[in-house]
Amino acid sequence: MEIIPAIDIIDGKCVRLTEGDYDTVKVYNQDPLDAARQFEDAGLTRLHLVDLDGAKKGAVTNWKVLEKIAAKTKMVIDFGGGIKTDTDVRIVLESGAAYATVGSIAVKDEETFSSWLTTFGEDKFMLGADVKDEKITVGGWLETTGVWVYDFIEKYTAKGVTKIFCTDVSKDGKLEGPSIDLYKNIIEKFPTLHFIASGGVSNINDVYQLAEIGCKGVIIGKAIYEGRVTLQELVKVK
């Protein structure tokens, strides 16, 4: 299973929010590159980079941070937050991301996202299904839609998307454990999907539980920064 540490960026700093609420921002590191290097030095190879300024603004904002981390580490990076245009996708991929992470646009503008899959290739995208009560949320989790998560996943796997991560917004940043039942249901319905869990991990047992139900990866943020799980523990997870 892939262990994917998360770095959320506001004003060029490494932060975390609780339940996607921008009023709960907590700075963990002034320099995201320093955080990325700590992950790499421990033996981790993946990184989930989120441009929270971009998510709020609706345009990629912190791409310079991505560029710096991509140039100075060997980590395989997915980058999301504010990707709305062809230009945004190009900026992200040209700045060193292996994958452009998208969510809101796939819900609000299926035509545009589908055109990206054709133009850039399905393998260049990681699709985020952010949910609240099994319904998709968009706009940095500020807006809940009526789209059922299973319909959303079915639509885009049919279009060739293979990597999808799901964040239960009600769990994110609260260290209360991940949404095991939700993830189990998704994996049962889509057994060939490269499914990545995100949000709620509170200790190493949560990670092993996610591996046990068939998750191919897990995105972890706050649990690392708050010392609930160590990088040494995470590196041992297979």
N, C-alpha and C positions, 0 to 999 in steps of 0.2 A: 504494500500500500504506500502511495506517495504521501509524504508528510510535507505540507505546504504552509510555511509560516506566512502570516499576513502583515503587511505594512500599510497602514492607512495614512494618507498625507493631507495635512491642512497647513497652509503657509510654509510649505517645504519641510515641515516637521513630522515625525512619526507619532501618531496619536491613536486613541481608540475612543469610540462612542459607545453608549449603551442604548440598545434598541433603535439605532440609527438616529438618535436625537442629537442634533448639533449643539444643543445647550449642555450636553454632558461631556464635552470634549476633555480629554486628559492627555497631556503630552508625556510620552515615555522616552523619547530620544530627540534631541535637537537635529540629529543628522541621520536620515534614513540609510545612508551608505554604511554608517557604523553598525547599524542594526543588521543590515544584509550581510556584512562581513562576519559578524558573530555567528549568524546562521550557517554561512558557508564554512567557516573555520571548524564548526562542530560536525560538519559532514553532511549537511542538508544541501540538496541540489535545486530545489524548486522555490519559487517566491511568488506570492500573490500581492500585487501592488495596486492600491486603490486610491485614485485621485478624488478625494472628497470635495475639494474645491470645484473640480470639474463636474462632479455629479450634481452639485448645487447650481452651478452656472450654466450647465448644458453645453459645455465645450471643454476639450482637453486642456488642462491648465498646467499641471506639474510634470510635463513631459521631460523637462531638464533633469529631474530627479531620476526618472527612468533611464535616461541617456547615461547619466553618471554611474548608476549601479550596473547597467549592462556593460559599460566599458571597463569597470574596475572589479567585476566579479565574473565568475563563469556560470552563475545561476540561470536556470531556465525560468524566464519571467512571463507571467501573464499580467496585463495592465488594463484596468478599466476605470470608468468614471468620466462621464461627459462625452463619450464617443457618439457623435450624432451625424457626422458627414463622412464622405469618402476621404476627405482631407484628414480628418481626425484619425481614421483607420491607418492611413499612410504614415502619419506622424508617429503613431504608436509602434507600428512595425519597423519603420526606418530608425526609430530611436533605440531599437534593440529588444523589443518584446517578442517572444516566441508566439504568443497568442494575444489577440485583442479580446478583452472581456466585455461582453455586452449584455444588457438586460432590458432596460426600458424601451429601447428602440425596437427590439424584437416583438414587443407587445403593442406598441403604438404605431409602428410603421413597418408592417411585415414586408411590404414591397421593397423598401430600401434595404433592409437586412438581407432579404433573399438575393438582391442584386450584389451585395457584398460577398455572399457565399460563392456566387458565380465568378465575380471579379478577382477576389483574393484567394479563394479556395476554402472549403469547409474546415480544413485542418488548421487554419489560422485563427480560429475563433473558439473561445470558451464561453458558453452561454450560461448566464446566471438566472436561476429561477428563485427570486426572493419571494417568500410567501408569508402570509398571515392567515391563519385558519384555512390553509390549503388554497388560498386565492393569491394570485400574483400581485406584488406591490411594485411600484415604479417611482422614479424621481428621487433616488436616494432614500427610498422607503417612506416617502412622505405621503404617497397616495396609494390606496388599495383599489385594485380593479375587480371586475367580476369574472376574471379569467381563471378557470380551474387549473391547477398546476399540471395535472395529468394530461389535459387537452393541449396545454402549452408544449410539454415535452414531446407528445406524440406528433404534433405538427412539425416540429423542427428536426426530430430524428428522421422523419420521412424526407426531409430536405437534405439529409446528409450530415447533420451536426452529430458529433460523437462524444464530445466532452461537455458535460453539464454539471454545474454545482448548484446546490440548493441551500439557501439560508433561511431558517425560520426566524423572522425578524423579532418575534416575541421572546426568543431565547438569546439572541445575539448580545454579547458583552455582559451577560448576567451570571455566567459561570454556574448555571443550574443543570448542566447536562444537555446533550444534543437531542434532537427530535427523532429518536430511534424508530418509533412506529411509522412516522411519515416516510423516512428513508427506506425502511423495509418494504413498505408498500410500493414505492417508486421502483426499487430494484426488482421486486417481483413482477411488476407490470412491464418493465423494460430490462430484461436480463442481459442484453448485449451492450447496454449503455456503459460508457466510462463515467461512472457516477461519483461525484466528489461531495462529501458532506461539509457543511460550513456553519459555524455558530454554536455556541453553548458548551463547547468542550471545557470541562472543569478539572480533569485529572487524566492520568495515563490509562486508567481503566476504561474511560469513555472511548479513547482511541482504539483500544483492543476490541471493544464492543462493536465499534463501527466497522472494523476489519472483519469481524466475525459475521456480520450480516451481509457482507459483500461489497462494501464501499471500496472503490479503487483509489481513493485519496481523501484527505481531510485537510481543510484549511483551519489553521489555529492562530489566534491572535492574542486576546487578553490573557488566556491561561498561561502563555509563555511570559508575557510582560509582568504578570502579577506573581510569577514564581510558583504557580500551581502545578506546572509540569516543566521538567528540565529538558534542555536540548539533548543531553546525554541519554535520557529515557527515550526520547523521540527517535533518535538515530537507530535504536535497537529494534524498532517496530518494522516488521517485514510485510 
